[in-house]
Amino acid sequence: MGLDINVKKPIKFIGTERPDDEEIDYFCLYTLGFEPIMHLQAYKKGYWEYECSGDAEYSSPYGTFNDLREVITAAVYGCDYKEYVRQLETGARAFEGPFVEMLWFADNEGNFDYIIADKLLKDFQNWENEIVPEMNRDFLKKCYTDYMNVLKECIDSKGVVDYH
């Protein structure tokens, strides 16, 4: 089991109920409850016809994605991922700052749009020199680059990042 992340371009809103028409190529655009961050700002939650957008893709075992988050939180916030989340949940840390939209998000499913992707790409670019040297495996460095490529493609297509 692993995590795959790619980009979809919503092209036509179908509605909030699953379509009966099996001829329609659709996906469900949603995000789990990660308030106060609004991961979907440009599109409504619900069922959309879509186009695949380019070929950028992130794919790794869940453990590698967890390692990626661990390296990011250690380099940026000086703590491990669980402690970072605990600080958010208890109000000890505000819901702002680098990578918060990625770190305060599901690790297995959901979507966020190009508005969030734009902010995250800037975080990835601005912190790359501090984070990548801390990575102890070439595959983890590749994951960092792959994730950035997904973000770039999402922004370019004005689409959504799809975790599945």
C-alpha positions in Angstrom: 0.0 0.0 0.0 1.2 3.5 -0.8 0.3 7.0 -1.6 -0.2 8.3 -5.1 -0.6 12.0 -5.8 -1.3 13.5 -9.2 -3.2 16.4 -10.8 -6.7 16.5 -12.1 -8.3 19.5 -13.9 -12.0 19.8 -13.0 -13.9 20.9 -16.1 -17.6 20.5 -15.4 -19.4 20.4 -12.0 -21.9 17.5 -12.0 -23.4 17.9 -8.5 -23.1 16.6 -5.0 -24.7 13.2 -5.7 -22.8 10.4 -7.3 -23.8 10.3 -11.0 -25.8 7.3 -12.3 -24.4 7.7 -15.8 -21.5 5.2 -16.1 -20.4 6.8 -19.4 -19.2 10.0 -17.6 -15.6 10.0 -16.5 -15.8 11.8 -13.1 -14.1 12.0 -9.7 -15.2 13.2 -6.3 -13.5 16.5 -5.3 -13.4 16.7 -1.5 -11.2 17.4 1.5 -11.5 16.0 4.9 -12.2 18.4 7.7 -8.9 20.3 8.3 -10.3 23.6 9.4 -9.3 26.4 9.8 -7.4 25.8 6.5 -9.6 25.8 3.5 -7.9 23.4 1.1 -10.5 24.0 -1.6 -11.0 27.6 -2.5 -11.4 27.6 -6.3 -13.8 24.6 -6.7 -16.9 23.3 -5.0 -16.9 20.0 -3.3 -18.7 17.3 -5.3 -18.5 15.3 -8.4 -16.7 16.7 -11.5 -15.9 15.7 -15.0 -12.2 16.1 -15.3 -9.2 15.9 -17.5 -5.9 14.3 -16.4 -3.3 17.0 -16.3 0.2 16.2 -17.6 2.3 13.4 -16.2 3.7 14.7 -12.9 3.1 12.2 -10.2 4.2 11.5 -6.7 4.2 7.9 -5.6 5.7 6.3 -2.5 5.0 4.0 0.4 3.1 5.7 3.2 6.2 5.3 5.4 8.2 7.4 2.9 5.6 10.2 2.9 5.7 10.1 6.7 9.5 10.4 6.5 9.1 13.4 4.2 6.9 15.1 6.6 9.2 14.3 9.5 12.2 15.9 7.7 10.2 19.0 6.8 8.9 19.5 10.4 12.3 18.9 11.9 14.1 21.3 9.5 11.4 24.1 9.6 9.9 23.8 13.1 12.6 22.0 15.1 10.3 19.2 16.2 8.9 15.9 15.0 5.6 15.7 13.0 3.5 14.4 15.9 4.6 17.2 18.1 3.9 19.8 15.4 0.4 18.4 15.0 -0.1 18.4 18.8 0.9 22.1 18.9 -1.7 22.9 16.2 -4.4 21.0 18.0 -3.7 22.6 21.4 -3.4 26.1 20.0 0.3 26.3 21.0 1.1 26.9 17.3 -1.0 29.0 14.9 -2.3 27.6 11.6 0.2 29.6 9.5 3.7 29.3 8.3 5.6 27.2 5.8 4.1 23.8 4.8 1.1 24.1 7.2 -1.3 23.3 4.3 0.6 20.1 3.6 1.3 19.1 7.2 -2.3 19.7 8.3 -3.8 17.5 5.6 -4.6 13.8 5.1 -1.8 11.5 4.3 -3.9 9.2 2.1 -6.9 10.9 0.4 -8.5 14.2 -0.6 -7.8 17.2 -2.7 -6.4 20.7 -2.5 -6.5 23.3 -5.3 -4.0 25.4 -7.2 -4.3 28.3 -4.7 -2.9 26.1 -1.9 -0.5 24.5 -4.4 1.0 27.9 -5.2 1.7 28.7 -1.6 3.1 25.2 -1.0 5.4 25.4 -4.0 6.9 28.6 -2.7 7.5 26.9 0.7 9.2 23.9 -1.1 11.4 26.3 -3.1 12.2 28.6 -0.2 13.2 25.8 2.1 14.8 23.4 -0.3 18.4 24.3 0.7 17.6 23.6 4.4 15.5 20.5 3.9 17.1 18.4 1.2 20.5 18.2 2.8 18.8 16.6 5.9 17.4 13.8 3.7 19.4 10.6 4.2 18.1 8.7 1.1 18.1 9.5 -2.6 14.6 8.2 -2.9 13.4 10.8 -0.3 15.1 13.6 -2.3 13.3 12.3 -5.4 10.0 12.4 -3.5 10.7 16.1 -2.6 11.3 16.9 -6.3 8.3 14.8 -7.4 6.0 16.6 -5.0 7.2 20.0 -6.3 6.5 18.9 -9.8 3.0 17.9 -8.9 2.5 21.4 -7.4 3.9 23.1 -10.5 1.6 21.1 -12.8 -1.4 21.9 -10.6 -0.7 25.6 -10.7 -0.1 25.6 -14.5 -3.3 23.7 -15.2 -5.4 25.6 -12.5 -6.3 22.1 -11.3 -6.4 20.2 -8.0 -3.9 17.9 -6.3 -5.4 14.5 -5.8 -4.2 12.2 -3.0 -5.3 8.6 -3.4 
